[in-house]
């Protein structure tokens, strides 16, 4: 009995020591990861030693048979500071942006047009069955005319429209098809600093078809420098043909068609010559139901939750929301304009991407209150109109005081104070932020830090009278982030 008790104690002591050792190792590993994260943030902060900010246009243009891909230079100082790579895609009517995936999250704003987008998540089920009502875009393919059409099943296909923000997670293959009557224009920001990207700070996209031909890289000297980093090629080209034929269990001739050099001559966006046909829910009856969080009819939802929660958290998540609903503005002023936000509360998938976006309209000569971003960089795109932008750094130096125009983009780094005054024709703009729940701190208006301070602090800080301090605090009345044009009277 005594031997048994001693043996039991020895086993318990050994288990305790092993548990303690593992706990120490886990703690050290966690500390190491935290140190690594701090080191990464420090490196990023060192990239933000900016003395001058300017609004810029895309510096690289990739022509494809079905559209154009325009890229801003991610090596530009302001984009390096924010750790982002902006791009703009123009997909012509009846054209397809070829399937690809990328190692960082991408948040897309649909500036114009409409279309269909499919995002394929690894491990998710093909929720659309052949019994659903098929969708036809253009004319039917020859092999599907008449009877004997083959069935198909695939993951969810989404309708996208002007004003939509679309979330594309890292590593998820996706494609986009323009079935509308005008060009589909999508402006995107890729977050290169996101934890999912463990490669480098260059924009990468892995294409499953198509690519940029070698001849397309021989442009200007600057164009060669940019394109040498942005090699968008079909990844199947480099695999052994017989190996791929075995992997897919298909004839080698089909693999050779997938690998053909001429595929890259078509570019990244291709014309759909035979039209496209796919299965998806009826839009008219399903649009409202989806917004209300109810499953659409004609769709088999993957309801079964597993231990890792993949289907529950990712497979059925919404990937888009619209920022042009007038009745859903988060900030509204009759005299100044409106702003719509989308963050992790409105679109939960943004929690995993750690990004958010806003779309704003400023009426002629209206202002955004001077403010700074507490927890994110801001990437601003001028959709329409013009404005005067001023940005000030920590040393009180003006790093930007420029007129910005339609199609231009600029960065306001975290904590840099900025303000915007719209031009005579007003301003429409889109902002991407590197946080899923961004916060601003305002200098003027009803919710400003100045209004929150005691009068005695202001009188001593600025050497002004109590009456002047009171006017400084309250002269904007109930206005907050959007400030109406005012005629100064003293």
N, C-alpha and C positions, 0 to 999 in steps of 0.2 A: 504493500500500500504506500509506504514511504517512498519507494523507488518511483512508483507511478506519479506521486505528487511532485517529486523533484523533476521528473521528465516533463510533466505538464508545465511547471514553472519555467523550465529552460526553453520550452517551445514558445511560451508567451513572451518571455524576455527577448528571444530572437526576433519574434514578429514585431515587437515594439521598437527594437533597434533598427530593423529594416524600414519600418514605417517612418521613424524619425529621420533616417538617412534620406529616404525618398522625398520627405517633406523639405529637407534642407536643399536637396538638388532642385526640386521644383521651385523653391523660393529663389535660389541662385539663378535658375534659368529665367524666371520671371524678371528678376532684377536686370539680367543681361539683356533681355528683350526690351525692357524699359530704357536701359542705357542706349541700346541701339536705336530705339525710336527717338530718344532725345538727341542722339547724334544726327539722325536724319533730319529732324526739325531744325537743328542748328545749321546743318549744311544748307537747307532750304532758306533759312533766315539770312545766311551770308549772301545768297543770290539776290537779295532784295536791297542791295545798296544802290538805289536808283537816284540819279540826279536829274533825269529828264524822262517824262512820259509823253508819248505821242500816239494819236490814233492812227491805225494802219489798215491797209487793204491786204488781201491775200497776195503772197509773193510767188506762189507756184500754181500752175494750172495744168491739169491732166485731162486731155480731150479723149472721150470715148465715143463709140458710135451712137450711144443712146443718151449722152449727156456730158456734163462737165463736173470735175471734182477740183475745188479750189482749196488751197492750204495756206494758212498763215505760218510764218516761220517760228517754230517752237523754240529756236535758239535766240529769238529776240529777247532782250533783257526783261521786259515786262512779263512776257509769257513764261520765261524761266523762273522769275520770282514767284508767280502763281502756280508753277508746275503744271501748266495746261498746254494743249495743242488744239487750237480752233480749226474748223474746216467748214466748207459750204458745198453742198451737192445740189446739182440741178439735173433732175431726171425728166427727160422729155416724155411726151405722150406715148403710151404703149411700150414703155421701156422698163428694164429690170436692173436694179442695182444688185450685183452678183453676191451670192452668199459669202460671208467672211466672218471672222471673229477677231477680237483684239484683247490684249492683256490688261486693259484698264477700262473703267466704266466710261460710258459716253452718254451725255444728256443732250437730246436733240429737240430743237424748236422748229416746227413746220411753219415757215414764213409764208408760203403760198402753195395752193393746190391741194390735192387729196390723193390717196392711194391705199395700198394694202401693205402690211408689214408682217413678217413671220419671224418669231424668235424661238430658237430651239434650245431648251434647257436639258442638260444631260440628266438622265434618270427619270424624266417626266414621261407620262404616257401620251400616246397619240389619241387625244380626246375627241377628235372629229372622225365620225364613221361614214361609210359610203351611203348609209340610209338617209343622211341629211340632204336637204335641198342643195344641189350643186350651184356654184356661182360661175357665171360665164362672163369673161372679159374678152371682147373681140370675137372672132369666129372660132369654131371648134377646130381642133387639130384633125388632120385627115384620118388618122387611125381611130378616132373616137366617133366619127360620124356614123349615124345609123345605130344598129343594135350591136351588142357585144362590147359595150364600153367597159373597161376594166374599173374595178373598185379601187378606192384609195383611202388611206387614213393618215393623219398627220397631226402635228401639234397646232395650237391655236393660231388663227390668222386674225389680225386686228385691222380695223378701219382707222385711218389717220386723216385728219383734216387740218386746214389752216388754223393756226392758233394752238395746236396741240403741243404739249411737252411729252416726249417719249423717252423712257428710260431703257438703255441698253446695257445690261450688266457685263462685267468682264468675263470673257471666255464663252459667251453665248453666241452661237452662230445665228446670223440674221440676214434677211434679204428684204427688198422693198420694190414694189411694182406700182407704177403710175397708171391707173386705169381712168384718170380724169380727162377733162377736156383742155387742160392747160398744163404748163410745166409745174412739176413739184419741186419746190425749193426748200431745202432743209439745212439749217445752220446748227452746228454741233460744237461741243467742247468736250475734249478728252482729258480726264484727270490723270496725268502722268505720275503724280505723287501718291496715288492711292495705294494702299497696302497690297492690293491684288497684283500690282505690277512690280515684279522682282527682277526685271531685266535692266532697263536703263531709262534715260529721260528722252528717248527718241520715240516719235510716233510710229507704231507698227500696226499692220493689219495683215492677217493671215487669210488669204483668199482660197476658196475651194474651187474656183473656176476663174477664167480670164486673167487679167493682170496688165501691167504696163509694159509695152514692148521696149526692147533695148533702144530702138531708134528714137523713141519718144523722150529719151533722156539727153539727147544731143541738142541742147538749146544754147542759152547763154551760159557764161561762166558761172554766174550765180545759180542758174537753173540746174547745172550739173552738180553743184555742191549740195543743193537741196535734195535732188532726186536720188543721189547716191545713197542717202540715208533712208529714203522712203521707197524701198523696193517692194512694190506690191505685185507678187507673182503667185500663180497657181501652185499650191504646195504639192499637188499630185505629180507635177512634172519631174521632181527629183527622185521619186520612188521607183523601184524596179517594177517593170510592167508585169512580169510573171508573178511576182510577189503580191501585187495588188489584185491581179486576177484571181489568185487563190484566196485572198482575204475576203473579196466580195462574192466569190464563187460565180464569176461571170467570164465570158470569153475575153481573151487578151485584146481583141480588136476594140471592144468597148473601152477598155482602159486606155488604149492608145488614143482614142478619140478624146478622152478626158485630159490627156497629157499633151495634145497637139500644140505645137508652137503657134499655129495660127489662131488659137483660142485667145492668146494675149493680144493679138492685133485688134481685137474688138474692144479692149480696154476694160474698165471696171463697171461700166454701165452698158448694157447691150439692148438692141432692138428685139422685141418679141415678134417674130415674123408670123407665127402660127396662132397667135392669141394664147391666152392662158385660161385654165379651167381648174377650179379648186372648190373644196367643200368648206362651207363656213355657215354660221347661223344667219337667219334672216335679219337684216340690219334694222329695218323699220320697227319691228316688234321687240327686238332685243336691245336696242340702244338704251331705252329708258330703264329696262329691267336691270341691265348691267350697272347703270349709274346708281340704282337703288340697292345694289348688292345682291340681287337675286339671279339665279342661273337662267340663261337664255333657253328657250324651247328649241328642241332639235339638237341639243348638244349633250354629250355624255361627259359629265364632270368627274374628275378623279377625286372622289370625296374621302377615300380611305387614308387616314393619317397613319404614318409609320413612326418608328422610334426616333428617326433623325428629323422628322418633321419636314422633309423636303417638299412633298406634295402640298402640305398644308401651308408652307411659308413662301414657296417660290412658284410652283407650277400653276397655281390659280391666282397669282397676284396680278392686279392691274398694272399695266406698264405705261399708261398714258392718262393725261387729263388736259382739259382745255383751259387756256388763259384768256379767252376773249369773251367770256360770259359777262355781260354788263351788270347783271344782278348779283354776281358773286365777287365783286371787287372787295378786296380786304381793306383798302384805303380809298376813300372817295371824298372829293371836294368839288362842289359846284363851280367854284371859281378857278381851281388849279388843275384838276385831272383825277386820275385813278390809277391804282396799282393792284394787280392780281399776283398772289404768291402761290407757289407750290413747294411744299416741304414734306418731311416724313409723315406728318399728320394727314395730309391730303393724299399722298401717294406713298404708302408704307415701304415700297421697294427702295425708295431713296435712302432709307436707313442703312441698307447694305452698301449703297454706292457713296454715301456721305457727300451728296451733292443736292442742290436745290436751284430753283429758278424763279424769276419774276418777269412780268411784262407790265410796262408802265406807259401811260399817256399823259403828257404835260400839255396844257393849253398854252397858247401864245404868251410868252414872257413870264410864265409861271416858274417857280423854283422848287428844287428839292432842297430841304433844309440842310445846312452844313452838318455833316455827321461823319462818324467813322464806324467801320465794321469790327465788331468785337471778336468774332471767331472764324472769319473766313476772308479769303481774297474775293474780289468781284471782277468778273469779266463782262464788259458792257458792249453791246452791239446796237448800233443805230439802225433801226428798221426804216424809219421815215423821218423827214424833217431835219432840223439842225439845232445845235445848242452850244452855249459857252460853258466849258468845263474848267474848274479850278481844283487842283489837288495840292495839298501841303504835307510835307514830311515832318518827322519828329524834331528837326532842327529849326522849324519855322520857315523853311525854304519852299518856295513855290516850284513844284516839279512839273506842273502842267497848268497852262492858261491858254487853251486853244479852242477854236471853233471846230466842232465835230460834225460830220455830214453823213448822209445815208450810205450804208454799206461798210462803214468803218467800225473798228473794234479797238478797245483799249482796256487796260487793267487798272483798278484801284486797289493797291495792296492793303492787307489787313492793317488796321489802326491808322492808316493815312487818312487825314480829314479831307473831305471833298464836298463840292456843291455843284449844282447844274442849273443853268437858266435856259429855258427853251427859247428858240428864235421866234420870229414873227409868224411863222407857219406852224408852230408847235413842234412837239417831239414825241415819237413813239420809239421805245427802246426795249431790249431784252437784257436781263442780267442773269448770269450763271454764278453760283457761289459754291465754294469748296467746303460746305458744311450742309448737313441735311436739316439742321434747325438753326439758321443764322440769326444773329442778333445785331442790331444797330444801336448806337448811342448818339443822340441828337444834341446839337448845340443851340438851336433856336426852335421855338414853338412850344406847344402846351406840355409836351412830355420831355422837354430838354433838360440837360444837366444844369444849365444856367438857372432855369426856373426853380429847380429843386434846391438851390443853394440859398442860405439866409442872406438877407439884404446886407447885413454887416460884413459878411465875407466879400460880397461884390464891391461894396464901397471902398474897402481897404485894398482889395486886389487891383482895382482899376482906378483908384483915386477919383471916384465920382461921388456925387451927392446921393443921399438916400432916395430922393425923388427920381433921379436918373437911374439908379439901380432898380427901382420899382418898374419904371418904363421898360428897362432892359428885360426884366423878367416876364412882363405881362402884355406888352404891346401887340403880340401876335394872337392874343385872345385864345380861342379854342382851336386854332390851326395847329396841325402836328407835322407830319412828314412832308406834306404837300403845301406849299405856301403860295397864295395868290399874289399877283403883281400889286404893289402898293406905291402910291404917290407919297413921297416923304414930306411930312409937314412938321415943323418944329415950332 
